[in-house]
Amino acid sequence: MHVLALFRAGVATRQGLRLGRGGELVGSARVSALLLALCIGFVSGLRTFTPLAAVLLARGSVWGIVLSIAAVGEYVADALPNTPSRTRAMGLSVRVASGAFVGWTIATMHGGSGILGALGGIAGAVIGAYAGLAGRLAASARLGAYPAAIGEDLVAIGLAAFIVTR
């Protein structure tokens, strides 16, 4: 049996999931991997580097540390008044790319399809970008720009940490 299939079998057995003949996940396990990809993609819509850092830290990659530093820079830059909107072409395309990568990565970490995970991550990133913008505007009107930015940062960090520990 392939090493990856043995790994998946061990993970699946511990988590009570069913495997098909080729070692792939079946039924609700596929849906779970896709749902995780959609959710981590949503975080990409809020903050580009936070989910990248979280996923890579969960995998034990040194790049997770580098991207954590980039995420801190993003938190600072996002609070500046001249930062362009996340829904403009450049901002949205970077978030979509981030969503695709983290969706692919988390789906394959959970034995799901990388392609479906990437698609889920892309959908989540677009939803997150527009929902995050609406939430940020509403919070800014009530709390002010800086508290709203900090609140959104904390939501992104909390969601990313929650998702990658599933």
N, C-alpha and C positions, 0 to 999 in steps of 0.2 A: 504494500500500500504506500502511496506517496506520503512524504513527511508532512506536507501541509494538510493532507486528509487526516492523518493521525492526530495532528494538533487540533484540527477542527472537531474531530471525534471526541477528544478529551474535553475541549471547551464545551461542546454541545452536551456531553454527558453531564458535566458539572452543572450546566444551566438548564438541564431537562429539555433540550431541544432534539428534534428528530433530524436524522440525516438521510439523504437519498443514497442510491447505489454508488454514485461517484464521490460521495463525501460532501455533496453540497447540501445546504440547508433547505428544508422544505416547509411549506405552510406558513405558520405565523412567524417563524424565525426570519424568513425573507422580508416579511412586512416590518418586523422590528428593525432590521438593518436599514430598510428604506426610510422608516420613520426617523431613525437616528440621523440619517443623512439629510433629510429635510430639515430637521431641527438644528443641526450644526450649520447647515446652509443659512438658516434664518439668522444665526449669530453673525455669519459673514456679511449679511445685509446691514447689520448694526455696526460692526467693526471688522475691518478687513484682516488684521493681523491676529486678533485674539483667538479665533478658532484654529488658525494655523498653528499658533504657539501651543494651544491646548492639546491638539491632536498629536503633534510631534513630541511634546513632553510626555504624553501618555504612552507613546511608543518608545520612550527612552532615548530620543534623538537629541544630539547636541544642538541641532538647528532649532529645537524648541526654545532653548535659552536665547539664541540670537533673535528669534522672532518675538520672544517676550519683551526684549529691549525695544524692538521695532514697535510693538503694541503700545508700550509706554509713550513713545514718541508720537504715535497716532492719537493717543488720548489728549496729549498736549496740543497738537496741531488742530484737532477737531474742535477744541474750545475757542480757537481764534476766530475773530469775526470775519476775516477774509477767506476762510476755507470754503471752497466750492461745494455745491450741493452734491450729496451722495447719489442723487438721481440723474445727474448730468452724465453724458456718455462715458467720459473717462472714469469717474467714480463708480458708476454702475458696472462697467466692464471689469474693473479690478475686483469688485465684490463678487461678480459672477464667476470669475476665474478662481477666486478663493473658495467660493462655495462648491465649485466642481471638484477642486482638489480635496477639500476636507470631506465632501460627500463620498467621493471614491474611497478615500482612505478609511473612513469610519465604517463604511459598508463592508469593505474587504476585511477589516479587523473583526467584524462580526460574522464573517462567512457569507456575506451577501454578494450580489453582483456589483462589480466596480462601475460598470456603465450605468446601471440603474441608480446606484448611489450618487454618481456625478450628476445625473439628471435631477435627482431629488435635491441635491445640494444647490444646483442652479436655481431651481424653483424656489427653494427656501431663501436664497440670497435675494432674489427679486422681491419676494414677499416681505422679507426683513427690511430691505432698503426703503420700501414705500411705507410699511407700517411703522418702522423706526422714525422716519421723517415726520409722519403724522403725530406720533407720540411725543417726539422731541419738540415740535411746534406747540403742541398743547401744554407740555410741561414748561416750556420757556415762557409762555404767556402767564402761567400761574406762579412759577418759582423764580424765573429769571434764566438767562442763558447759561451761566456757569453751573448752577445747581442741576439744571436739566442735563447738561453734558456729563457731569459727574454721575448722575443717576443712571444715564444710559450706559456709561462705562461699567458701572457696577452690575447692571443687569446682564450685559454681554459677558463679563467675567464669570458671574454666577451661573448663567446658562451653559457656557462652554464647559466649566468645571463639572457641572451636573451631568451633561451629556457624555463627556468622555469617560466618566467613571461608571457608566452603565455597562 
